[in-house]
Amino acid sequence: MTNAEAWDYAIGMIKVDGLEPTAAFKEYIEKEKRGEITMDDAKRFLDKKYKMKETTNA
């Protein structure tokens, strides 16, 4: 399976849940498909955007 096919599959799985990736994430996907960024770059993008912030219980 190519990276492009893997991304297409992943997007399809997201859509099954009735969700749609953001335009910014779609652009990151296209950049990764073209080899302009790495999968690690895409992971950092997602972690930065969606990672839950830890809370402290005082």
PQR file of N, CA, C, O and H, with PARSE charges and radii, in Angstrom:
ATOM      1  N   MET A   1       0.849  -1.171   0.000 -0.4000 1.5000
ATOM      2  CA  MET A   1       0.000   0.000   0.000 -0.0000 2.0000
ATOM      3  C   MET A   1       0.899   1.241   0.000  0.5500 1.7000
ATOM      4  O   MET A   1       1.845   1.333   0.783 -0.5500 1.4000
ATOM      5  N   THR A   2       0.598   2.173  -0.871 -0.4000 1.5000
ATOM      6  CA  THR A   2       1.358   3.422  -0.926 -0.0000 2.0000
ATOM      7  C   THR A   2       0.878   4.366   0.171  0.5500 1.7000
ATOM      8  O   THR A   2      -0.174   4.152   0.774 -0.5500 1.4000
ATOM      9  H   THR A   2      -0.171   2.098  -1.507  0.4000 1.0000
ATOM     10  N   ASN A   3       1.664   5.415   0.419 -0.4000 1.5000
ATOM     11  CA  ASN A   3       1.238   6.429   1.386 -0.0000 2.0000
ATOM     12  C   ASN A   3      -0.083   7.061   0.967  0.5500 1.7000
ATOM     13  O   ASN A   3      -0.966   7.276   1.797 -0.5500 1.4000
ATOM     14  H   ASN A   3       2.518   5.589  -0.071  0.4000 1.0000
ATOM     15  N   ALA A   4      -0.214   7.355  -0.312 -0.4000 1.5000
ATOM     16  CA  ALA A   4      -1.447   7.976  -0.809 -0.0000 2.0000
ATOM     17  C   ALA A   4      -2.641   7.059  -0.554  0.5500 1.7000
ATOM     18  O   ALA A   4      -3.700   7.523  -0.132 -0.5500 1.4000
ATOM     19  H   ALA A   4       0.504   7.181  -0.987  0.4000 1.0000
ATOM     20  N   GLU A   5      -2.477   5.765  -0.808 -0.4000 1.5000
ATOM     21  CA  GLU A   5      -3.562   4.819  -0.564 -0.0000 2.0000
ATOM     22  C   GLU A   5      -3.882   4.718   0.924  0.5500 1.7000
ATOM     23  O   GLU A   5      -5.048   4.626   1.308 -0.5500 1.4000
ATOM     24  H   GLU A   5      -1.617   5.388  -1.151  0.4000 1.0000
ATOM     25  N   ALA A   6      -2.852   4.735   1.755 -0.4000 1.5000
ATOM     26  CA  ALA A   6      -3.053   4.674   3.201 -0.0000 2.0000
ATOM     27  C   ALA A   6      -3.826   5.903   3.688  0.5500 1.7000
ATOM     28  O   ALA A   6      -4.739   5.786   4.505 -0.5500 1.4000
ATOM     29  H   ALA A   6      -1.904   4.809   1.443  0.4000 1.0000
ATOM     30  N   TRP A   7      -3.453   7.084   3.177 -0.4000 1.5000
ATOM     31  CA  TRP A   7      -4.174   8.297   3.558 -0.0000 2.0000
ATOM     32  C   TRP A   7      -5.617   8.246   3.085  0.5500 1.7000
ATOM     33  O   TRP A   7      -6.527   8.613   3.828 -0.5500 1.4000
ATOM     34  H   TRP A   7      -2.712   7.179   2.513  0.4000 1.0000
ATOM     35  N   ASP A   8      -5.835   7.795   1.860 -0.4000 1.5000
ATOM     36  CA  ASP A   8      -7.199   7.695   1.340 -0.0000 2.0000
ATOM     37  C   ASP A   8      -8.039   6.751   2.201  0.5500 1.7000
ATOM     38  O   ASP A   8      -9.210   7.025   2.465 -0.5500 1.4000
ATOM     39  H   ASP A   8      -5.096   7.496   1.256  0.4000 1.0000
ATOM     40  N   TYR A   9      -7.451   5.656   2.631 -0.4000 1.5000
ATOM     41  CA  TYR A   9      -8.139   4.704   3.506 -0.0000 2.0000
ATOM     42  C   TYR A   9      -8.459   5.367   4.842  0.5500 1.7000
ATOM     43  O   TYR A   9      -9.579   5.258   5.342 -0.5500 1.4000
ATOM     44  H   TYR A   9      -6.500   5.433   2.416  0.4000 1.0000
ATOM     45  N   ALA A  10      -7.472   6.055   5.418 -0.4000 1.5000
ATOM     46  CA  ALA A  10      -7.669   6.713   6.714 -0.0000 2.0000
ATOM     47  C   ALA A  10      -8.777   7.762   6.628  0.5500 1.7000
ATOM     48  O   ALA A  10      -9.622   7.845   7.519 -0.5500 1.4000
ATOM     49  H   ALA A  10      -6.562   6.143   5.012  0.4000 1.0000
ATOM     50  N   ILE A  11      -8.778   8.554   5.570 -0.4000 1.5000
ATOM     51  CA  ILE A  11      -9.813   9.573   5.393 -0.0000 2.0000
ATOM     52  C   ILE A  11     -11.178   8.910   5.249  0.5500 1.7000
ATOM     53  O   ILE A  11     -12.173   9.403   5.779 -0.5500 1.4000
ATOM     54  H   ILE A  11      -8.092   8.486   4.846  0.4000 1.0000
ATOM     55  N   GLY A  12     -11.221   7.797   4.534 -0.4000 1.5000
ATOM     56  CA  GLY A  12     -12.472   7.051   4.391 -0.0000 2.0000
ATOM     57  C   GLY A  12     -12.996   6.567   5.742  0.5500 1.7000
ATOM     58  O   GLY A  12     -14.197   6.624   6.003 -0.5500 1.4000
ATOM     59  H   GLY A  12     -10.413   7.396   4.103  0.4000 1.0000
ATOM     60  N   MET A  13     -12.090   6.093   6.597 -0.4000 1.5000
ATOM     61  CA  MET A  13     -12.491   5.633   7.924 -0.0000 2.0000
ATOM     62  C   MET A  13     -13.021   6.791   8.767  0.5500 1.7000
ATOM     63  O   MET A  13     -13.973   6.623   9.529 -0.5500 1.4000
ATOM     64  H   MET A  13     -11.114   6.047   6.385  0.4000 1.0000
ATOM     65  N   ILE A  14     -12.418   7.941   8.633 -0.4000 1.5000
ATOM     66  CA  ILE A  14     -12.892   9.124   9.364 -0.0000 2.0000
ATOM     67  C   ILE A  14     -14.300   9.488   8.893  0.5500 1.7000
ATOM     68  O   ILE A  14     -15.174   9.802   9.701 -0.5500 1.4000
ATOM     69  H   ILE A  14     -11.644   8.078   8.014  0.4000 1.0000
ATOM     70  N   LYS A  15     -14.505   9.443   7.591 -0.4000 1.5000
ATOM     71  CA  LYS A  15     -15.805   9.825   7.028 -0.0000 2.0000
ATOM     72  C   LYS A  15     -16.908   8.841   7.412  0.5500 1.7000
ATOM     73  O   LYS A  15     -18.072   9.230   7.510 -0.5500 1.4000
ATOM     74  H   LYS A  15     -13.796   9.187   6.935  0.4000 1.0000
ATOM     75  N   VAL A  16     -16.559   7.580   7.628 -0.4000 1.5000
ATOM     76  CA  VAL A  16     -17.541   6.586   8.067 -0.0000 2.0000
ATOM     77  C   VAL A  16     -18.185   7.032   9.375  0.5500 1.7000
ATOM     78  O   VAL A  16     -19.362   6.773   9.622 -0.5500 1.4000
ATOM     79  H   VAL A  16     -15.613   7.265   7.548  0.4000 1.0000
ATOM     80  N   ASP A  17     -17.402   7.701  10.201 -0.4000 1.5000
ATOM     81  CA  ASP A  17     -17.918   8.200  11.479 -0.0000 2.0000
ATOM     82  C   ASP A  17     -18.661   9.523  11.325  0.5500 1.7000
ATOM     83  O   ASP A  17     -19.069  10.126  12.318 -0.5500 1.4000
ATOM     84  H   ASP A  17     -16.445   7.911  10.000  0.4000 1.0000
ATOM     85  N   GLY A  18     -18.836   9.975  10.091 -0.4000 1.5000
ATOM     86  CA  GLY A  18     -19.554  11.216   9.857 -0.0000 2.0000
ATOM     87  C   GLY A  18     -18.710  12.453  10.090  0.5500 1.7000
ATOM     88  O   GLY A  18     -19.245  13.549  10.256 -0.5500 1.4000
ATOM     89  H   GLY A  18     -18.505   9.486   9.285  0.4000 1.0000
ATOM     90  N   LEU A  19     -17.392  12.287  10.103 -0.4000 1.5000
ATOM     91  CA  LEU A  19     -16.486  13.403  10.337 -0.0000 2.0000
ATOM     92  C   LEU A  19     -15.803  13.807   9.040  0.5500 1.7000
ATOM     93  O   LEU A  19     -15.779  13.047   8.073 -0.5500 1.4000
ATOM     94  H   LEU A  19     -16.958  11.397   9.968  0.4000 1.0000
ATOM     95  N   GLU A  20     -15.256  14.999   9.032 -0.4000 1.5000
ATOM     96  CA  GLU A  20     -14.526  15.507   7.865 -0.0000 2.0000
ATOM     97  C   GLU A  20     -13.239  16.162   8.357  0.5500 1.7000
ATOM     98  O   GLU A  20     -13.285  17.008   9.251 -0.5500 1.4000
ATOM     99  H   GLU A  20     -15.275  15.617   9.818  0.4000 1.0000
ATOM    100  N   PRO A  21     -12.086  15.785   7.788 -0.5600 1.5000
ATOM    101  CA  PRO A  21     -10.839  16.438   8.187  0.2800 2.0000
ATOM    102  C   PRO A  21     -10.873  17.926   7.845  0.5500 1.7000
ATOM    103  O   PRO A  21     -11.526  18.337   6.886 -0.5500 1.4000
ATOM    104  N   THR A  22     -10.168  18.721   8.635 -0.4000 1.5000
ATOM    105  CA  THR A  22     -10.110  20.155   8.376 -0.0000 2.0000
ATOM    106  C   THR A  22      -9.313  20.419   7.101  0.5500 1.7000
ATOM    107  O   THR A  22      -8.554  19.571   6.632 -0.5500 1.4000
ATOM    108  H   THR A  22      -9.638  18.387   9.414  0.4000 1.0000
ATOM    109  N   ALA A  23      -9.505  21.604   6.563 -0.4000 1.5000
ATOM    110  CA  ALA A  23      -8.751  21.996   5.360 -0.0000 2.0000
ATOM    111  C   ALA A  23      -7.255  22.008   5.651  0.5500 1.7000
ATOM    112  O   ALA A  23      -6.455  21.606   4.806 -0.5500 1.4000
ATOM    113  H   ALA A  23     -10.121  22.293   6.945  0.4000 1.0000
ATOM    114  N   ALA A  24      -6.873  22.468   6.842 -0.4000 1.5000
ATOM    115  CA  ALA A  24      -5.452  22.507   7.205 -0.0000 2.0000
ATOM    116  C   ALA A  24      -4.866  21.097   7.245  0.5500 1.7000
ATOM    117  O   ALA A  24      -3.749  20.874   6.776 -0.5500 1.4000
ATOM    118  H   ALA A  24      -7.523  22.795   7.528  0.4000 1.0000
ATOM    119  N   PHE A  25      -5.611  20.150   7.801 -0.4000 1.5000
ATOM    120  CA  PHE A  25      -5.105  18.777   7.854 -0.0000 2.0000
ATOM    121  C   PHE A  25      -5.053  18.163   6.464  0.5500 1.7000
ATOM    122  O   PHE A  25      -4.120  17.423   6.150 -0.5500 1.4000
ATOM    123  H   PHE A  25      -6.518  20.331   8.182  0.4000 1.0000
ATOM    124  N   LYS A  26      -6.041  18.459   5.630 -0.4000 1.5000
ATOM    125  CA  LYS A  26      -6.012  17.951   4.252 -0.0000 2.0000
ATOM    126  C   LYS A  26      -4.772  18.466   3.520  0.5500 1.7000
ATOM    127  O   LYS A  26      -4.164  17.732   2.741 -0.5500 1.4000
ATOM    128  H   LYS A  26      -6.798  19.060   5.885  0.4000 1.0000
ATOM    129  N   GLU A  27      -4.396  19.720   3.766 -0.4000 1.5000
ATOM    130  CA  GLU A  27      -3.193  20.279   3.136 -0.0000 2.0000
ATOM    131  C   GLU A  27      -1.948  19.539   3.634  0.5500 1.7000
ATOM    132  O   GLU A  27      -1.046  19.245   2.850 -0.5500 1.4000
ATOM    133  H   GLU A  27      -4.890  20.317   4.398  0.4000 1.0000
ATOM    134  N   TYR A  28      -1.899  19.240   4.929 -0.4000 1.5000
ATOM    135  CA  TYR A  28      -0.780  18.461   5.461 -0.0000 2.0000
ATOM    136  C   TYR A  28      -0.714  17.093   4.804  0.5500 1.7000
ATOM    137  O   TYR A  28       0.373  16.613   4.483 -0.5500 1.4000
ATOM    138  H   TYR A  28      -2.631  19.479   5.566  0.4000 1.0000
ATOM    139  N   ILE A  29      -1.861  16.459   4.601 -0.4000 1.5000
ATOM    140  CA  ILE A  29      -1.894  15.156   3.941 -0.0000 2.0000
ATOM    141  C   ILE A  29      -1.315  15.263   2.540  0.5500 1.7000
ATOM    142  O   ILE A  29      -0.500  14.430   2.142 -0.5500 1.4000
ATOM    143  H   ILE A  29      -2.744  16.848   4.861  0.4000 1.0000
ATOM    144  N   GLU A  30      -1.721  16.268   1.797 -0.4000 1.5000
ATOM    145  CA  GLU A  30      -1.212  16.442   0.431 -0.0000 2.0000
ATOM    146  C   GLU A  30       0.294  16.691   0.430  0.5500 1.7000
ATOM    147  O   GLU A  30       1.004  16.175  -0.433 -0.5500 1.4000
ATOM    148  H   GLU A  30      -2.382  16.944   2.121  0.4000 1.0000
ATOM    149  N   LYS A  31       0.786  17.473   1.383 -0.4000 1.5000
ATOM    150  CA  LYS A  31       2.226  17.714   1.481 -0.0000 2.0000
ATOM    151  C   LYS A  31       2.973  16.420   1.770  0.5500 1.7000
ATOM    152  O   LYS A  31       4.046  16.182   1.215 -0.5500 1.4000
ATOM    153  H   LYS A  31       0.210  17.893   2.084  0.4000 1.0000
ATOM    154  N   GLU A  32       2.411  15.582   2.637 -0.4000 1.5000
ATOM    155  CA  GLU A  32       3.060  14.302   2.960 -0.0000 2.0000
ATOM    156  C   GLU A  32       3.046  13.386   1.745  0.5500 1.7000
ATOM    157  O   GLU A  32       4.030  12.697   1.474 -0.5500 1.4000
ATOM    158  H   GLU A  32       1.539  15.774   3.088  0.4000 1.0000
ATOM    159  N   LYS A  33       1.936  13.373   1.009 -0.4000 1.5000
ATOM    160  CA  LYS A  33       1.852  12.554  -0.204 -0.0000 2.0000
ATOM    161  C   LYS A  33       2.905  12.973  -1.227  0.5500 1.7000
ATOM    162  O   LYS A  33       3.465  12.130  -1.928 -0.5500 1.4000
ATOM    163  H   LYS A  33       1.137  13.932   1.229  0.4000 1.0000
ATOM    164  N   ARG A  34       3.180  14.301  -1.313 -0.4000 1.5000
ATOM    165  CA  ARG A  34       4.165  14.818  -2.271 -0.0000 2.0000
ATOM    166  C   ARG A  34       5.603  14.700  -1.755  0.5500 1.7000
ATOM    167  O   ARG A  34       6.552  14.984  -2.487 -0.5500 1.4000
ATOM    168  H   ARG A  34       2.725  14.986  -0.743  0.4000 1.0000
ATOM    169  N   GLY A  35       5.761  14.285  -0.502 -0.4000 1.5000
ATOM    170  CA  GLY A  35       7.099  14.135   0.063 -0.0000 2.0000
ATOM    171  C   GLY A  35       7.692  15.432   0.592  0.5500 1.7000
ATOM    172  O   GLY A  35       8.893  15.502   0.853 -0.5500 1.4000
ATOM    173  H   GLY A  35       4.990  14.055   0.092  0.4000 1.0000
ATOM    174  N   GLU A  36       6.857  16.465   0.753 -0.4000 1.5000
ATOM    175  CA  GLU A  36       7.343  17.754   1.240 -0.0000 2.0000
ATOM    176  C   GLU A  36       7.532  17.760   2.755  0.5500 1.7000
ATOM    177  O   GLU A  36       8.330  18.534   3.283 -0.5500 1.4000
ATOM    178  H   GLU A  36       5.881  16.408   0.541  0.4000 1.0000
ATOM    179  N   ILE A  37       6.796  16.898   3.450 -0.4000 1.5000
ATOM    180  CA  ILE A  37       6.946  16.737   4.896 -0.0000 2.0000
ATOM    181  C   ILE A  37       6.956  15.240   5.199  0.5500 1.7000
ATOM    182  O   ILE A  37       6.622  14.416   4.347 -0.5500 1.4000
ATOM    183  H   ILE A  37       6.148  16.269   3.021  0.4000 1.0000
ATOM    184  N   THR A  38       7.337  14.912   6.402 -0.4000 1.5000
ATOM    185  CA  THR A  38       7.364  13.507   6.795 -0.0000 2.0000
ATOM    186  C   THR A  38       6.119  13.166   7.609  0.5500 1.7000
ATOM    187  O   THR A  38       5.360  14.047   8.012 -0.5500 1.4000
ATOM    188  H   THR A  38       7.608  15.581   7.095  0.4000 1.0000
ATOM    189  N   MET A  39       5.931  11.902   7.834 -0.4000 1.5000
ATOM    190  CA  MET A  39       4.830  11.449   8.682 -0.0000 2.0000
ATOM    191  C   MET A  39       5.020  11.992  10.099  0.5500 1.7000
ATOM    192  O   MET A  39       4.041  12.303  10.778 -0.5500 1.4000
ATOM    193  H   MET A  39       6.547  11.186   7.506  0.4000 1.0000
ATOM    194  N   ASP A  40       6.267  12.106  10.547 -0.4000 1.5000
ATOM    195  CA  ASP A  40       6.534  12.677  11.875 -0.0000 2.0000
ATOM    196  C   ASP A  40       6.061  14.134  11.937  0.5500 1.7000
ATOM    197  O   ASP A  40       5.533  14.569  12.961 -0.5500 1.4000
ATOM    198  H   ASP A  40       7.062  11.854   9.995  0.4000 1.0000
ATOM    199  N   ASP A  41       6.247  14.887  10.850 -0.4000 1.5000
ATOM    200  CA  ASP A  41       5.758  16.263  10.797 -0.0000 2.0000
ATOM    201  C   ASP A  41       4.235  16.288  10.946  0.5500 1.7000
ATOM    202  O   ASP A  41       3.694  17.112  11.683 -0.5500 1.4000
ATOM    203  H   ASP A  41       6.676  14.534  10.019  0.4000 1.0000
ATOM    204  N   ALA A  42       3.556  15.393  10.251 -0.4000 1.5000
ATOM    205  CA  ALA A  42       2.094  15.330  10.329 -0.0000 2.0000
ATOM    206  C   ALA A  42       1.658  14.941  11.745  0.5500 1.7000
ATOM    207  O   ALA A  42       0.677  15.476  12.260 -0.5500 1.4000
ATOM    208  H   ALA A  42       3.996  14.724   9.652  0.4000 1.0000
ATOM    209  N   LYS A  43       2.381  14.015  12.370 -0.4000 1.5000
ATOM    210  CA  LYS A  43       2.064  13.613  13.735 -0.0000 2.0000
ATOM    211  C   LYS A  43       2.227  14.790  14.697  0.5500 1.7000
ATOM    212  O   LYS A  43       1.380  15.007  15.564 -0.5500 1.4000
ATOM    213  H   LYS A  43       3.178  13.580  11.951  0.4000 1.0000
ATOM    214  N   ARG A  44       3.308  15.545  14.544 -0.4000 1.5000
ATOM    215  CA  ARG A  44       3.518  16.712  15.405 -0.0000 2.0000
ATOM    216  C   ARG A  44       2.397  17.733  15.217  0.5500 1.7000
ATOM    217  O   ARG A  44       1.928  18.333  16.184 -0.5500 1.4000
ATOM    218  H   ARG A  44       3.995  15.368  13.839  0.4000 1.0000
ATOM    219  N   PHE A  45       1.972  17.925  13.971 -0.4000 1.5000
ATOM    220  CA  PHE A  45       0.867  18.830  13.673 -0.0000 2.0000
ATOM    221  C   PHE A  45      -0.391  18.405  14.434  0.5500 1.7000
ATOM    222  O   PHE A  45      -1.050  19.225  15.074 -0.5500 1.4000
ATOM    223  H   PHE A  45       2.353  17.438  13.185  0.4000 1.0000
ATOM    224  N   LEU A  46      -0.711  17.118  14.354 -0.4000 1.5000
ATOM    225  CA  LEU A  46      -1.900  16.615  15.038 -0.0000 2.0000
ATOM    226  C   LEU A  46      -1.761  16.691  16.550  0.5500 1.7000
ATOM    227  O   LEU A  46      -2.700  17.075  17.247 -0.5500 1.4000
ATOM    228  H   LEU A  46      -0.175  16.452  13.834  0.4000 1.0000
ATOM    229  N   ASP A  47      -0.587  16.322  17.057 -0.4000 1.5000
ATOM    230  CA  ASP A  47      -0.370  16.375  18.505 -0.0000 2.0000
ATOM    231  C   ASP A  47      -0.524  17.799  19.022  0.5500 1.7000
ATOM    232  O   ASP A  47      -1.141  18.026  20.063 -0.5500 1.4000
ATOM    233  H   ASP A  47       0.176  16.010  16.490  0.4000 1.0000
ATOM    234  N   LYS A  48       0.033  18.745  18.299 -0.4000 1.5000
ATOM    235  CA  LYS A  48      -0.032  20.137  18.722 -0.0000 2.0000
ATOM    236  C   LYS A  48      -1.471  20.650  18.692  0.5500 1.7000
ATOM    237  O   LYS A  48      -1.896  21.383  19.585 -0.5500 1.4000
ATOM    238  H   LYS A  48       0.534  18.561  17.453  0.4000 1.0000
ATOM    239  N   LYS A  49      -2.200  20.265  17.679 -0.4000 1.5000
ATOM    240  CA  LYS A  49      -3.559  20.773  17.501 -0.0000 2.0000
ATOM    241  C   LYS A  49      -4.570  20.081  18.408  0.5500 1.7000
ATOM    242  O   LYS A  49      -5.485  20.729  18.915 -0.5500 1.4000
ATOM    243  H   LYS A  49      -1.855  19.670  16.953  0.4000 1.0000
ATOM    244  N   TYR A  50      -4.420  18.773  18.619 -0.4000 1.5000
ATOM    245  CA  TYR A  50      -5.483  18.020  19.275 -0.0000 2.0000
ATOM    246  C   TYR A  50      -5.121  17.384  20.615  0.5500 1.7000
ATOM    247  O   TYR A  50      -6.002  16.872  21.306 -0.5500 1.4000
ATOM    248  H   TYR A  50      -3.676  18.246  18.207  0.4000 1.0000
ATOM    249  N   LYS A  51      -3.870  17.404  20.988 -0.4000 1.5000
ATOM    250  CA  LYS A  51      -3.488  16.767  22.243 -0.0000 2.0000
ATOM    251  C   LYS A  51      -4.129  17.506  23.416  0.5500 1.7000
ATOM    252  O   LYS A  51      -4.083  18.733  23.506 -0.5500 1.4000
ATOM    253  H   LYS A  51      -3.154  17.820  20.427  0.4000 1.0000
ATOM    254  N   MET A  52      -4.715  16.733  24.293 -0.4000 1.5000
ATOM    255  CA  MET A  52      -5.360  17.329  25.457 -0.0000 2.0000
ATOM    256  C   MET A  52      -4.311  17.878  26.408  0.5500 1.7000
ATOM    257  O   MET A  52      -3.269  17.262  26.632 -0.5500 1.4000
ATOM    258  H   MET A  52      -4.753  15.737  24.219  0.4000 1.0000
ATOM    259  N   LYS A  53      -4.596  19.015  26.947 -0.4000 1.5000
ATOM    260  CA  LYS A  53      -3.700  19.600  27.905 -0.0000 2.0000
ATOM    261  C   LYS A  53      -3.932  18.967  29.255  0.5500 1.7000
ATOM    262  O   LYS A  53      -5.067  18.722  29.663 -0.5500 1.4000
ATOM    263  H   LYS A  53      -5.443  19.515  26.765  0.4000 1.0000
ATOM    264  N   GLU A  54      -2.834  18.705  29.942 -0.4000 1.5000
ATOM    265  CA  GLU A  54      -2.961  18.115  31.273 -0.0000 2.0000
ATOM    266  C   GLU A  54      -3.456  19.176  32.238  0.5500 1.7000
ATOM    267  O   GLU A  54      -3.076  20.344  32.152 -0.5500 1.4000
ATOM    268  H   GLU A  54      -1.911  18.904  29.610  0.4000 1.0000
ATOM    269  N   THR A  55      -4.296  18.756  33.143 -0.4000 1.5000
ATOM    270  CA  THR A  55      -4.782  19.666  34.167 -0.0000 2.0000
ATOM    271  C   THR A  55      -4.228  19.224  35.507  0.5500 1.7000
ATOM    272  O   THR A  55      -3.949  18.044  35.719 -0.5500 1.4000
ATOM    273  H   THR A  55      -4.604  17.807  33.213  0.4000 1.0000
ATOM    274  N   THR A  56      -4.074  20.158  36.386 -0.4000 1.5000
ATOM    275  CA  THR A  56      -3.601  19.830  37.721 -0.0000 2.0000
ATOM    276  C   THR A  56      -4.770  19.958  38.681  0.5500 1.7000
ATOM    277  O   THR A  56      -5.573  20.886  38.585 -0.5500 1.4000
ATOM    278  H   THR A  56      -4.301  21.117  36.213  0.4000 1.0000
ATOM    279  N   ASN A  57      -4.850  19.051  39.571 -0.4000 1.5000
ATOM    280  CA  ASN A  57      -5.880  19.099  40.607 -0.0000 2.0000
ATOM    281  C   ASN A  57      -5.279  19.718  41.855  0.5500 1.7000
ATOM    282  O   ASN A  57      -4.464  19.090  42.531 -0.5500 1.4000
ATOM    283  H   ASN A  57      -4.197  18.297  39.649  0.4000 1.0000
ATOM    284  N   ALA A  58      -5.667  20.925  42.162 -0.4000 1.5000
ATOM    285  CA  ALA A  58      -5.100  21.601  43.313 -0.0000 2.0000
ATOM    286  C   ALA A  58      -6.009  21.499  44.506  0.5500 1.7000
ATOM    287  O   ALA A  58      -5.686  22.018  45.575 -0.5500 1.4000
ATOM    288  H   ALA A  58      -6.329  21.435  41.613  0.4000 1.0000
TER
END
